[in-house]
Amino acid sequence: MRNRVTLRFQWILPTLVIAAGLMMAATASAQTACSPTINSCGCTIVKPGSYKIGLAINSTQGLTPNNACIEIASSFVILDAGKKTITGAGGETPAGIGIWVHHPFRSVFLEGRGTVISGWDVGLLIQGRQIVADDFTANTNGTAGIELNNAEDVELTSPTASSNLNYGIWVKSTKTSDITNSKTLTNGNIGLYVGCSNIGPISSGCGGGGPSPGNYIFTGGIAGNTNYGVALDIGAKSTIVTNQTLSGGTHNSKNDLFDANSSCGSNKWFANDSTATNNQAGGCIK
């Protein structure tokens, strides 16, 4: 599986460099186009190339027409967030999106370097394919710290999602994506959820949204989430979950590991923390 990750990095990065000089700009009406150095919220990346966030930015500087800080509406983009903060208005019901990668764009590389995205409804929203997002922290957001929604072939590496009101990381109708070296702590519902319900695993499946097959969740710290640490709903198929550990031995309130499918269905759980609680008496969660 490590080779799968490495091969994607080797393919994506040179492709981005080549394609940035060849692709024409995507169209985006009524949008403010981002400059190569982004120093305020309220712009959309509409053409290939390399971009960086130069200063700490926040929602008071203005938002896009879609109520986001930064939108990416182009393929072949590199965005270096440079460890700068991206801060929304916060409050009891946070609104808007911090960074939003749109469908159907592809081959986007996001480097956080520890960037903290906080105070939004969704901190980082990825809807494209062949996306790499590395080292982002999403804290105190609303629906989710990080959401993969109808995405494909995403590499989400070293994400931290803590104290979000609902989900730390939400994998919704997303396939063949990898989440590695994650930390999901003290979130209001679930640390890492693969499914389609906005309230968690209720055996509802994914309805018209489609299932979430073939995802790989490897090496994670889960602790203190209100309901579950890692939860797979019906519709999460052929998903592999390994090396999930309890940080400091702090259990999640309902189950540390949860699979709504009978005998885990086609999902595979192994090499997880032996002290973790789970809902599968048959032993398919290991």
N, C-alpha and C positions, 0 to 999 in steps of 0.2 A: 504493500500500500504506500510505503514511503516513496517507491519509484514512481507511482502514479502522481504524487504531489510534485516530485522533482521534475518529471517530464513536462508537466503543465507550466511550471515556472520557466523552464528552458524554452518552451514554445512561445509563451505569451510575451515575454519581454522583448526578444528581437523582433517579433511581429509588430509590437507597438511602435518600436523605433522606425521600422521601415514604413509602416502604414501611415504614420503621422504626417509624413511628407507627401503622401499620395492621395489620401482621402479628401473628398470635398466636405464642406461643413454641412452638418445636418440642419434642417430648418426648424426654427422654434419661434413662433409668432408671439409678440408681446412679451418677449423675454429680454432681460439685460444680459448680454454675453459676458462671461467671466474673462478677465484679463489673465495673462500668464501668472501674475502674482495677485492672489485674492486677499484683500485686506478688509472686506466687510461682507456680511450676509446679503443675499438678495440677487444672486446671479446664477446663470445656467451655462455650463460648458457645452458648446454647440459645435465644436470642431475638434479633430484629433490634435494631440500634442501633449506637452508636459506642462503641468500647472503646479503651483505650490501655494499654501496658505502662509501669508507673511506675518500676520498679527493674530492675536486672540480676537475672535469675532462673536457677535451675539445678535439676537433677534431685534433689538432696538434699532439696528442700522437699516432695517427693511428686509422684506421677504420676497420671494418670487410669487407670481400669480397663483402658484400651487401651494403657497404657504410653507415654503421650504427655505432653508438657508442657502444650500448649494445643491443644484440639480446637475446631473450628468446625462445629457441627451446626445451622445456621440459615441461611436466605437473608437477604439485605439487611443485611449486616454491614460496618462499617468498623472495621479494627483498625490503630491507629497504634503500631508497635513502638518508635518514638521513639529509635532508635539504641542500645537496650539489648541486652545480650548474653543469649543463651538457650543455656545450656551443659548438655550431657549428661555422663554419667559417663566417656565416652571409653574408652580401653584398646584392646587388640588387636582386639576384636570389639565395637564400639559397639552399643548397643541403644536401642530406643525411637525416638520421633519428636518433633522439636522443635515444629513447628506443622503441624497436620493439618486440611485443609479437606475435609469429607466429601462424597461423592456421596449424593443428587442435588442438593445445595444450590447456589444460584446467586446472582449479583450480590453478590459479596464483593470488597471493596477492601482490600488489605494494603499498607501503606506502611512500608517498612523504615527509611528514612533512614540506611542503612548498617549496620543491625543485623547482628551476627555470630551465626550459629547453628552450633554446633560440638559434637562429641562424641556425636552420635546415630547410629543406623543410617541414618535419612533425616532430613536437617535440615528441609526444607520439603516436605510432601507435599500435592499438590493433586489432588483427585478430583472436583471440582465442575465447573460450567460458568459461563461469563460471569464469570470471575475475573480481577482485575487484581492483580499482585504486583510492586511496584516497589522496587528498590534494597536487595536482601538479599544478604548474603555468607554462603556456606555452606562452611565449611572443616573439614577433618579429621573428616568423618563416614564412615560405613561404605559401605552399598550405593550411596548417592547423596547428594550435597549437596542437590540439588533434584530432585524427581521429579514429573512430570505423569503420572498413571496413570488411564486411562479417563476423561480429562477432555475438555472441549470449549470452544472459544472462550476460551482463556486468553491474557492479555497479560502476559508475563513480561519486564519491562523492567529493564535495568541490573543483571542478576544477576552475581555473582562466585562461582565455585566452584573452590576450590583445595585440593590435597593431600587429597582424599577418597580412600578406599581403593579404590573401584571407579570409579564414574562421577561426573563433575562435575554434569552435568545429564542426566537420563534422561527421554525422551519416549516413553512406553509406551502403545500403544493409545489414542492421543490425536489428535484431529483439529481442523482449522481453528484452530490456535493460533499465536501469534507470539512469538518470542524475539528481542529486540533489544538491542544494545549489551552483549553478554555477554563475560565473561572466564572462560576455563576453563584453568587452569594446573596443571601437575605433579600431575594426578590419576593414580591407580594403574592405570587401564585406559584409559578414553576421556574426553575433555573433554566432548563433547556427543554423545549417542547417541540415535538414533531407531530403536527396535526393541523386541523382546520378550524377548531372551535376557539372562539375568543375567550372562553372560560375554562378551557382545559379538556382533558380526556373524558368524554361522556359517551363513548362508543357510537359516535355519530358518523364516523367516516368523513370523507372529504366532499361528498355530494358532487356538485357541478365543478368544483375547483380542481378535481383530479387528485390522485394519490401522491405520496411522497416516497418513491422507491429508490433504493440503491444509494442511500446516504451512509456516511462513515463518520462516527463520532468517537474520536480517539484522544485519550488523556485529558481528563477534566477534573477540576476541583469543585465539588458541589457541597454547599453547607448552608443551613439556616433558612432555606426557602420555605415559604409559608405552607405549601402543599407538597410538591414533589421536587426532587433533584433533577432527574432526567425522566421524561415521560414520552412514550410512543403511543399515539392514538391509532385506532383502526384506520388504515390507509397508509400507514408507515410500513412499507414492505421492503424486504431484503435489506434492511438497515442493520449495520454492525455497530455495536456500542462496546467499547473496551476501555479499561484503565480509568474508570471513574472512581475517585477517592473522596472521602469525607475530610474536609479541611478542619484539623483540630478535633476530629471526632464528633462534630456538631451535626446531628441528624436533621433531615428535612421532616416537616411535621407529619405528613401522611406516609409517604414512602420515599426512600432515597432513589429507588429505581422502579419504574412502572411501565408495564406493557399491557395495553388494553386488548390485544389479540389473544385468542385462545392458544395456550401453550406457546406463546410468543409468535405464532404464525411462521413466516419466513424470516423473521428477524433473528439475529444472533447476538447474544450477550456473553462476553467472557473476559476473564482477567480483571474483573471489577473488585472493589473493596469487599473483602469477605465479611466485614461487619455491617455492610449496608443492608437496610431493610428493603423488601420488595413484595410485590403482590402475587407472584407466581409460585404457588406451593409445589408445583410439579418440578421445579428446579431448572427451568429453561433460562432464568436469569442467574448468571454466574460471575 
